[in-house]
Every structure is written in C-alpha cells, then in structure tokens.
C-alpha cells in the first residue's frame, strides 16, 4: 500500500466498446422508428414515434455512461485513498483495510464492519495487476 501518485484502474476496453456500440444501436433504432412513424402514421394503439423517442433516450443515456466511464475509469488510487468512480464516488483509506478476500471475480476489502467490493471482471488486465500490486496481493 505504497500509493504516492494518482493511479487509474481502467475499465476493460471491451466494456467501454460495448457501451459505445449499445448507445449507437439504441439511437439508430430510435431514429428508424421515428422515421417509420412519420411514414406510416400510428401503428395500432402504440405509437412508433413514442417507442423511437424512448429508444433514442436509452441510447443517449448509454452514451453518457460510456463517456463517464471512459473519462473517470473504475477506480482511482490517490494519496492513500481508493476511490470507486460512480455517480456518488465511494472512498476508503487504504490504511483502514483489515483484510482482503478474493472470490468469484471480486475483491472484498474488509474494514471492520464495512466492506468495499471491487468487480475484477470489468477491469483491464494491466490495471488489475497494478491494483493487486498496490494492495500487496501479488
């Protein structure tokens, strides 16, 4: 646990690419449905226009998630703290970790009564090795 500078633990490239692709697919389907609704009018009782707008909304949300994850990445090690980058970031001090358990693709950092869970399956392999090195798991 010798963190001096800021280290970013990155999401896997596969995860980021999938979020980008999914966002583009949702927006494409949404645009197609909106255009179809203008061409054919309403379809039965459910409007293709409404479904298309919903699809585009889902696509935009997915692209926002992609952008956030690409910019912030999964974890940040800085000044003896481990920060999980999410909408409301979660922080722990590395010095307060009492034990670490590795099981089923997760690292559980145990600090007395609380736990900090890290999903290792969504971390880029190089970053995972760096994280384990920082946590003295190698």
C-alpha positions in Angstrom: 0.0 0.0 0.0 2.6 2.5 -1.2 0.5 4.8 -3.4 2.2 8.2 -3.9 0.8 9.4 -7.2 -2.6 9.1 -8.8 -3.2 5.7 -10.4 -6.3 5.0 -12.5 -7.7 1.4 -12.6 -9.2 1.3 -16.0 -12.4 -0.4 -17.3 -11.7 -3.1 -19.8 -11.7 -1.9 -23.4 -14.4 -4.5 -24.2 -16.8 -3.0 -21.7 -16.2 0.6 -23.0 -16.7 -0.5 -26.6 -19.9 -2.4 -25.8 -21.3 0.7 -24.1 -20.5 2.8 -27.1 -22.0 0.2 -29.5 -25.1 -0.2 -27.5 -25.7 3.6 -27.4 -25.3 3.9 -31.1 -27.6 0.9 -31.8 -30.3 2.3 -29.5 -30.1 5.8 -31.1 -30.2 4.2 -34.6 -33.2 2.1 -33.8 -34.9 5.1 -32.3 -34.3 7.3 -35.3 -35.5 4.5 -37.6 -38.7 4.1 -35.6 -39.4 7.8 -35.5 -38.9 8.0 -39.3 -41.2 5.0 -39.8 -43.9 6.6 -37.6 -43.8 9.7 -39.9 -44.0 7.4 -43.0 -46.8 5.1 -41.8 -48.7 7.0 -39.2 -49.5 5.4 -35.8 -49.3 1.7 -35.6 -52.3 0.2 -33.7 -52.5 1.8 -30.2 -48.8 2.2 -29.6 -47.1 5.0 -31.5 -43.8 4.1 -33.2 -42.8 7.7 -32.6 -43.1 7.2 -28.8 -41.1 4.0 -28.9 -38.5 5.7 -31.1 -38.1 8.6 -28.7 -37.7 6.1 -25.8 -35.0 4.2 -27.8 -33.1 7.4 -28.5 -33.4 8.4 -24.8 -31.9 5.0 -23.8 -29.1 5.5 -26.4 -28.3 8.9 -25.1 -28.2 7.6 -21.5 -25.9 4.7 -22.6 -23.6 7.2 -24.4 -23.4 9.3 -21.2 -22.5 6.2 -19.2 -19.8 5.4 -21.8 -18.4 9.0 -21.7 -18.4 9.0 -17.8 -16.7 5.6 -17.6 -14.2 6.5 -20.3 -13.2 9.8 -18.5 -13.3 8.7 -14.9 -12.5 5.0 -15.2 -13.4 2.4 -12.5 -11.1 3.2 -9.6 -8.5 5.8 -8.6 -5.7 5.3 -6.1 -4.6 8.7 -4.8 -2.9 9.8 -1.6 -3.6 6.5 0.3 -7.2 6.5 -0.8 -9.1 4.2 -3.1 -12.0 5.9 -4.9 -14.7 4.0 -6.8 -15.8 6.4 -9.5 -19.6 6.3 -9.8 -22.3 8.9 -9.7 -21.7 9.3 -6.0 -18.0 8.3 -5.5 -17.1 5.9 -2.7 -13.8 6.4 -0.9 -11.8 4.3 1.6 -8.4 4.8 3.2 -6.0 2.0 2.3 -4.7 2.1 5.9 -8.1 1.1 7.3 -8.2 -2.2 5.3 -8.0 -5.1 7.7 -8.3 -8.0 5.3 -8.8 -8.7 1.6 -10.7 -11.7 0.2 -10.6 -12.7 -3.4 -13.6 -14.8 -4.6 -15.7 -15.3 -7.8 -14.3 -12.4 -9.7 -14.4 -9.9 -6.8 -12.1 -8.4 -4.3 -13.6 -7.7 -0.9 -11.8 -5.1 1.1 -12.9 -5.5 4.7 -12.6 -2.7 7.1 -14.1 -3.8 10.4 -17.9 -3.6 10.0 -17.9 -2.4 6.3 -16.8 -3.9 3.0 -15.7 -2.4 -0.2 -16.3 -4.7 -3.2 -14.3 -4.4 -6.4 -15.6 -6.3 -9.5 -12.3 -7.6 -11.1 -14.1 -8.9 -14.2 -14.6 -5.3 -15.6 -11.0 -4.2 -15.0 -8.4 -4.1 -17.8 -5.8 -6.9 -17.1 -2.8 -4.5 -16.8 -4.8 -2.3 -14.4 -5.8 -5.3 -12.3 -2.2 -6.3 -11.9 -1.4 -2.8 -10.8 -4.2 -2.8 -8.3 -3.1 -6.1 -6.9 0.4 -4.8 -6.6 -0.8 -1.7 -4.7 -2.9 -3.9 -2.4 0.1 -6.2 -1.9 -1.8 -9.2 -3.4 0.9 -10.3 -5.9 
